[in-house]
Amino acid sequence: MSTYSRRGFLIGAGGAALMTSACANGVGSNGGQAIDARVDATLNYLYNRYPGTQDLAAKSVGMLVMPLVTEAGFGIGGAYGRGALRVNDVTVDYYLQAEASFGLQIGAQQYAHVLFFMTNEALQGFRTSPGWSAGGDIKYAIQNEGDRISADTITSLTPVVAVVFGQAGLIAGATIEGTKYTRIIP
């Protein structure tokens, strides 16, 4: 005879949400060429839609581009995506993004984001970490005046600047704090 507990249900629901979000990720394959093509398209969209980000990119020493992150949750949730780290406009590594969350949440969304590493120390710390977690040292560049993203002087002095854009779905807002990035071989 089987017995079911709330803990078992919650663990199963969280795993199902994470697996569902991973399956719905549109990056397509594990191949580096597919990820690079998505990164190129994402950067073209970003620069055309938010021209101020070109200045931010020019000041950065590297960028982690996550073309498509899928997030889903029903109490317990998760997010998943793959992207590329670019230094001097050349892909140097590929990364997987994973996040788990718990709380009052329901729905699903997809979004893209770029982490701009503004200092060599921040980039080196990211690259040498076995699994880097986004935290409070990230400053978010936010939209202002309609669809413009500003990169002011304070933003360019921050070690890591995050730009989250292209949100579509039913979960309000998007944040990358608490997200873990792990280097992968596509």
N, C-alpha and C positions, 0 to 999 in steps of 0.2 A: 504494500500500500504506500502510495506516495503522499507526502505532505508538502505543502507549499507555504512559504513564509514571505513576509513583506520584503525582507532583505534580499531573498532570492529573486523576487519579482523586480526589485529596483536594479539589481546587478544585471539581470537579463535585459531589462528595458534600456539601460545605459549602453550595454554592448550592442543591442540591436540598433539603437540610434546612431552609434559610431559607425557600425558596419553599413547602415543605410546611407549615411552621409558619404562614406568612402566610395560606395558603389555609384553614387550619383555624381561623383566628381567628373567633370567633362574634360580633364586634361587628355585622356584617351589611352595612353600607353606609358610604359616605364621608360621608353626610349628617350635619350637625351635630345635627339632632333625634334621630337614632338614637343618636349618641354621648351626648348629654345624657340620654336615657332610661336608658341603661346606667349612666351615672354616678350618677343619682338612685337607681337600684336598688342599686348597689354601696354607696353611702353609707348607705342604709337598712339594709342587711345589716350593714355595719360597726358602726353605732351600736347596733343591736339585739343583735348578738352580743358586741360588746366595748364596753360602756357607757363605759369610761374614755377612749375615743377622742373622745367628745363634748367633754370638757375640753380635750384636745389641739387639737381643731378650733377651740374658742372662743379659745384663746391664739394660734393661728396667724394670719398675715397673708394667707395664701393656701394653696391645696391643689391639687396635681396628682393627679387621680384616674385611674388606669388600670384600667378595669373587668375586662379580660380580656387577659392576656398568655399567648401560646402559645410554649412553648420545646421544641425538639427537638434531639437530637444523637446522632451516632454517630461519636465521635472529634472531628469538627468539628460545631459546632452553631450555633444561632441562636435568637433570640427576637424576637417582634413583637407590638405592640399599639397601640391608639389610645385617647386619653383627652382630658380637658378640664382646663384650669386654671381654678379658681374663686377669685375674690376677693370677699369679702363675699357669699358664696352665689350669685354671678352668674358664668356662664361668660364669660371674657374672651379665651380662645384655645383652639385644639385642637392636640394634639401626637401625634406618632408616636414610638413607642419601638422602637429596633432594637438588637440586640446580637449579636455574633459571638463564638464561643468555640472553643477548641481544647484538647484534653486527654483524659484518661481519663473518658469519659462515654458513656452509652448510654441512650436512652429519650426520653420526652416528658412534659410536664406543662403544666398551665395554672394560673394564679394571678392574683390581683388585688393591687394595691398603691396606697397613697396616700403622696405626699410632702407633708409638712406643712412649710411655710416659716415659720419662727419669727421671722425678722427681715426687715425691709424690704430690707436689703442683700442677703440671700440671694435673696429674691423678685425684686428688680431685676436681679441678676446672671443669674438664670435667664431672665428675660424678654428681656434685651438680648443674650444670647448667640446666635450663629447656629446653634449646635448644642451644647447643654449635656450634659456627660457626668457621670454620677453617680460619685462618688469617695469618698475617705476622710473627707470632711467630713460624711458622712451618719451619723447614729446610728440604729440599728434599735431600735424599741420591740418588746420580745419578750413572748411569752405567759408568764404565770406563774400559779400557782394554778389549773391547769386551763385554762379558756378566757378568762381575764382578761388584758388587756394593760395594763401599767402605764405611766403617763406621769409619772415622778417629776420632781423639781425639776431635776436635771441634764439630763434629756431636754428639758425646756421651755427650757433655756438654749442648746441646740444649734441651729445655724443651720437645719439641715434634718433632720427626723425621718421615717424610712420605716417604714411598717407594711405588711408582706407577709402576706396571709391568703388563705384559700380554696384552698389548694393541692390539686390532684388530678392524679395521674399517677404516673410511675415514676422520675423523677429525684429523688434525695434533696435536700431543701433548696431554697431559692430566695434569690438575692441580686440586687440591682440594680446593684452596683458594676460600672463599665465599660459601663454602658448609656448610649446616646446618645438624647437627646430632641430632636426637631426640630419646629418649628412647622409646621402644615399648614393648608390651607384645605379644609374638607370639601366 
